[in-house]
């Protein structure tokens, strides 16, 4: 279905540039198209991608419902085999829902399973997403060394893929670790590069958010450099 493929690519492009409302509408249109043509694999993809958008919009409950729909269709109808890209994507996104629910142990297990599938199949983009998720789990559980290693792995893959949005996220995560560790110069460098990649990807909201973080870092550096003796 050429129409469906073009629609999915358009929706993914909208998502990549941070236009979440427009991406949601396009993925919903894709879902309707898949259901009307009874295309199971395409319907699973549409549900999965809608879950991603809802998750980024902060609508975790709707994201979880969509993700469960994607997994249910994928497994019940055997639309794909057990080692396929769709299965690994479902595992990764179910892990994201587990992170939002605070179940970090489950999230870690799901992400490791997805990573194994993606490494085996050579799916670099999804492998990078798995490493990013593992980095978030490690960061939220205070394991900063493991988090830095995971985000660096994701960053290396995104560099190879020339994925500016992915690089912006990876560098921002590394910057956040530096902020927590009070390494302001390193944090500033990471966030400056993160902002440039978001701008290249057309992600305006992410770039603006990173710019605000940079202003906060600059303010903290000015305070840290203030000499009370001169007052």
C-alpha positions as CSV (number, residue, x, y, z in Angstrom):
1,X,0.0,0.0,0.0
2,X,1.9,3.0,-1.3
3,X,-0.6,5.4,0.3
4,X,-0.1,3.9,3.7
5,X,3.7,3.9,3.4
6,X,3.7,7.6,2.4
7,X,1.4,8.5,5.2
8,X,3.5,6.7,7.8
9,X,6.7,8.4,6.5
10,X,4.9,11.8,6.7
11,X,3.7,11.1,10.2
12,X,7.2,10.0,11.3
13,X,8.7,13.1,9.8
14,X,6.2,15.3,11.8
15,X,7.1,13.4,15.0
16,X,10.8,13.8,14.3
17,X,10.4,17.6,14.0
18,X,8.4,17.8,17.2
19,X,5.1,18.5,15.6
20,X,3.2,16.1,17.9
21,X,-0.4,17.2,17.3
22,X,0.0,16.9,13.6
23,X,1.8,13.6,14.0
24,X,-1.0,12.2,16.1
25,X,-3.6,13.2,13.5
26,X,-1.5,11.5,10.8
27,X,-1.0,8.3,12.7
28,X,-4.7,8.2,13.5
29,X,-5.4,8.5,9.8
30,X,-3.0,5.6,9.2
31,X,-4.8,3.5,11.8
32,X,-8.1,4.1,10.1
33,X,-6.6,3.2,6.8
34,X,-5.1,0.0,8.2
35,X,-8.3,-1.0,9.8
36,X,-10.4,-0.4,6.7
37,X,-8.0,-2.5,4.6
38,X,-7.7,-5.1,7.4
39,X,-3.9,-4.8,7.3
40,X,-2.8,-6.3,10.6
41,X,0.9,-5.4,10.4
42,X,0.1,-1.8,9.5
43,X,-2.5,-1.5,12.3
44,X,0.1,-2.7,14.8
45,X,2.6,-0.1,13.6
46,X,0.0,2.7,13.8
47,X,-1.0,1.7,17.4
48,X,2.7,1.6,18.3
49,X,3.5,5.0,16.8
50,X,0.4,6.6,18.4
51,X,1.7,5.3,21.8
52,X,5.0,7.0,21.1
53,X,3.3,10.3,20.4
54,X,1.0,10.1,23.4
55,X,3.9,9.3,25.6
56,X,5.8,12.4,24.5
57,X,2.7,14.5,25.0
58,X,2.6,13.3,28.7
59,X,-0.5,11.2,28.2
60,X,0.9,8.1,29.7
61,X,-2.5,6.3,30.2
62,X,-3.4,6.7,26.5
63,X,0.1,5.7,25.5
64,X,-0.2,2.5,27.6
65,X,-3.5,1.6,26.0
66,X,-2.2,2.1,22.5
67,X,0.9,0.1,23.3
68,X,-1.1,-2.8,24.6
69,X,-3.2,-2.8,21.4
70,X,-0.1,-2.9,19.3
71,X,1.4,-5.8,21.2
72,X,-2.0,-7.7,21.3
73,X,-2.4,-7.4,17.5
74,X,1.2,-8.3,16.9
75,X,1.1,-11.5,19.0
76,X,-2.5,-12.7,18.5
77,X,-2.5,-12.4,14.7
78,X,1.1,-13.5,14.3
79,X,1.5,-10.5,12.0
80,X,5.3,-10.8,12.4
81,X,7.7,-13.5,13.7
82,X,9.0,-13.4,17.3
83,X,12.3,-11.9,16.3
84,X,10.9,-9.1,14.2
85,X,11.3,-5.3,14.5
86,X,7.7,-4.9,15.6
87,X,8.2,-7.2,18.6
88,X,11.3,-5.3,19.7
89,X,9.6,-2.0,19.3
90,X,6.7,-3.1,21.5
91,X,9.2,-4.3,24.1
92,X,11.0,-1.0,24.1
93,X,7.8,1.0,24.3
94,X,6.3,-1.2,27.0
95,X,9.6,-0.5,28.9
96,X,8.9,3.2,28.5
97,X,5.5,2.7,30.1
98,X,7.1,0.8,32.9
99,X,9.5,3.7,33.5
100,X,6.6,6.1,33.7
101,X,4.9,3.8,36.2
102,X,8.1,3.6,38.3
103,X,8.7,-0.1,37.7
104,X,12.4,0.2,36.8
105,X,13.2,-3.5,37.2
106,X,10.6,-4.5,34.7
107,X,11.7,-1.7,32.3
108,X,15.3,-2.9,32.5
109,X,14.3,-6.5,31.7
110,X,12.2,-5.4,28.7
111,X,14.9,-3.2,27.3
112,X,17.5,-5.9,27.6
113,X,15.2,-8.3,25.7
114,X,14.6,-5.7,23.0
115,X,18.3,-4.9,22.7
116,X,19.1,-8.5,22.2
117,X,16.6,-8.7,19.3
118,X,17.8,-5.5,17.7
119,X,21.5,-6.4,17.9
120,X,20.6,-9.8,16.4
121,X,18.6,-8.2,13.5
122,X,21.1,-5.4,13.0
123,X,18.4,-2.7,13.6
124,X,20.6,0.2,14.6
125,X,17.9,2.8,15.1
126,X,16.0,0.6,17.5
127,X,19.2,-0.5,19.2
128,X,20.0,3.2,19.9
129,X,16.5,3.6,21.4
130,X,17.1,0.6,23.7
131,X,20.4,2.1,24.9
132,X,18.7,5.4,25.5
133,X,16.0,3.7,27.6
134,X,18.6,1.8,29.6
135,X,20.4,5.1,30.2
136,X,17.2,6.6,31.6
137,X,16.5,3.6,33.9
138,X,20.1,3.8,35.2
139,X,19.9,7.6,35.7
140,X,16.6,7.4,37.6
141,X,18.0,4.7,39.9
142,X,21.2,6.7,40.6
143,X,23.6,4.5,38.6
144,X,25.3,7.4,36.8
145,X,28.3,5.5,35.4
146,X,26.0,2.9,33.8
147,X,23.7,5.7,32.5
148,X,26.7,7.6,30.9
149,X,27.8,4.4,29.2
150,X,24.3,3.7,27.8
151,X,23.8,7.2,26.6
152,X,27.3,7.2,25.0
153,X,26.4,4.0,23.2
154,X,23.1,5.6,21.9
155,X,25.1,8.7,20.8
156,X,27.6,6.6,18.8
157,X,24.8,4.9,16.9
158,X,22.9,8.2,16.3
159,X,26.1,9.7,15.0
160,X,26.5,6.9,12.5
161,X,22.9,7.3,11.4
162,X,23.2,11.1,11.3
163,X,20.1,11.3,13.5
164,X,20.1,14.9,14.8
165,X,17.0,14.5,17.0
166,X,18.5,11.4,18.6
167,X,21.9,13.1,19.1
168,X,20.1,16.1,20.7
169,X,18.4,13.7,23.2
170,X,21.6,11.8,24.0
171,X,23.7,14.9,24.5
172,X,21.0,16.4,26.7
173,X,20.9,13.3,28.9
174,X,24.7,13.4,29.2
175,X,24.5,17.0,30.1
176,X,21.9,16.2,32.8
177,X,24.3,13.8,34.4
178,X,27.0,16.4,34.4
179,X,24.5,18.9,36.0
180,X,23.7,16.4,38.8
181,X,27.4,15.9,39.4
182,X,27.9,19.7,39.5
183,X,30.3,19.6,36.5
184,X,28.9,22.8,35.0
185,X,31.5,23.3,32.2
186,X,30.8,19.8,30.9
187,X,27.1,20.2,31.2
188,X,27.2,23.5,29.3
189,X,29.2,21.8,26.4
190,X,26.8,18.9,26.2
191,X,23.7,21.2,26.2
192,X,25.2,23.5,23.6
193,X,25.8,20.6,21.2
194,X,22.3,19.2,22.0
195,X,20.7,22.5,21.1
196,X,22.5,22.6,17.8
197,X,21.3,19.1,16.8
198,X,17.7,19.9,17.9
199,X,17.8,23.0,15.7
200,X,19.2,21.0,12.7
201,X,16.3,18.5,13.2
202,X,13.7,21.3,13.3
203,X,12.7,20.4,16.9
204,X,11.9,23.9,18.1
205,X,10.4,23.1,21.5
206,X,13.3,20.9,22.4
207,X,15.8,23.6,21.3
208,X,14.0,26.2,23.3
209,X,13.9,24.0,26.4
210,X,17.7,23.4,26.0
211,X,18.3,27.1,25.6
212,X,16.5,27.7,28.9
213,X,18.7,25.1,30.5
214,X,21.8,26.8,29.2
215,X,20.7,30.2,30.6
216,X,20.2,28.5,34.0
217,X,23.7,26.9,33.8
218,X,25.2,30.3,32.9
219,X,23.5,31.9,35.9
220,X,24.8,29.1,38.2
221,X,28.3,29.6,36.8
222,X,28.1,33.4,37.5
223,X,27.1,32.7,41.1
224,X,29.8,30.1,41.5
225,X,32.4,32.6,40.2
226,X,31.2,35.4,42.5
227,X,33.9,36.5,45.0
228,X,32.3,37.7,48.3
229,X,35.4,39.6,49.3
230,X,34.7,42.1,46.6
231,X,31.3,43.0,48.0
